[in-house]
Amino acid sequence: FLRLINDPDRLLWVAIRGDAMAGFINGSFQRAPDTPIHIPKSTFRIDNIVVDPDSRGLGLGIQLHERILESVRAKGISEKNLGLEAVNQTARGVYKKVGEETESHWMTLLTQNK
């Protein structure tokens, strides 16, 4: 976690329940360069959101999401993105509750010989 805490281009929020870590969310600021194929803009990407199984269902994931968005907005960033596995229904449910919408899908082709 020290690497995340000390990097000015990253944010980390931790949820504590009792005397233990119950979850965390982290992400990074992204800057698209001003080139002919990019629109110069700054965005924030959520890299991880994790809630301990014993702490799920308490709203911690939503609270962590809200806290990191407050920090992102305070820096003047209006666009946030994230990626998640299609099979992760729990995460999809959390993001749907906070108003997230799917904008794109990535496809993966495994090229390993069988």
N, C-alpha and C positions, 0 to 999 in steps of 0.2 A: 504494500500500500504506500510506502514511502515514495516510490517513483511517481505514483499518481498525485500524491499530495504536493510534491515539489515541482511539478510541471505546470507552468502557467497556462498552457493550452488544454488542460484537462480539469475536470471537476469530479469530485467524489463526495457522496453523502452516505453516511452509515446510520442504520437504525439499531438502537440498543433496546433490548427488552430485559428488564431485570439488570443483571450484571454481565450480560453476554450480547455479542453481536447477533442481531436477528436478520439482518439483510443489508444490502448495499446497492448503490447505483453509481455508475461512472460513465463518463463520456469525454469526447474531445471536440474542440473547435476545429472546423475545417474551413480552409480558404481556397476557393477556386481561383486560379490565376486569370489575369486579364489577357486572354489569347483569342485568336479567331474562332476557336472551337469551344470556348468556355464563356459563361457569363460571370463576370467577377462578383462574387458574393461570399458572405460568411454564413456558415450553417453550424449546427451542433449535432453530433452523432452520439446517440446512446450506444455504448459498447456492451455494457452488462447491466442487468438488473437481476438480483438474486435475493430470494427470501427463504430463510430456513424452513424446512417442511413443518416443523412444530409451530411456526409463527404465521403460516399461511391462513388466509381467511380473516385476518384481523385488519385488513386495509393498509398494511405496511407498504406494499408495492405501489399502491396509488399515492400514498403520502410521500414516498421517495421520489416518485415521478413528479409530483407537484413541486417539491423542494428544488429539484434540479432545474425545472422549467423556470421557477422564480429567479434562480441564479443566471440562467441563460438570458432571460428577458432583461435583467438588470444590466447586462453587457450589450444590450441593443440588438441582439440576434432574434430574428422573427421566424426562422425556419429550423426545424429539428427533424432529423431522420433516424431511422434505426433499421436493423435487420433482425429477423428471427426465423427459426426453422418452422416450416409449414406444419410439422407435427406437434409443435408446442402449443397446444390448445389453451393451457393455463395462461401463458403470456398473451396470446391473442385475445383472451377474455378480458384481461386487465387493460390492455390497450384500447379495446372497444369501449370499456366503461369510461375511459377518460377522453373519448371522442376521436381516437386515432382512426384513420382510414387507410386501407391498402392502396398505394399509388402504383406500385409495380411489383412484378414477380421475377425472380431469377431462376433460371433453369440450370441444372447441373448434369453433366454427362461424365460418367466414370469411364475412363479410358484404359483401365487396367485389363490385361489379358486374362481370359478365363481358362 
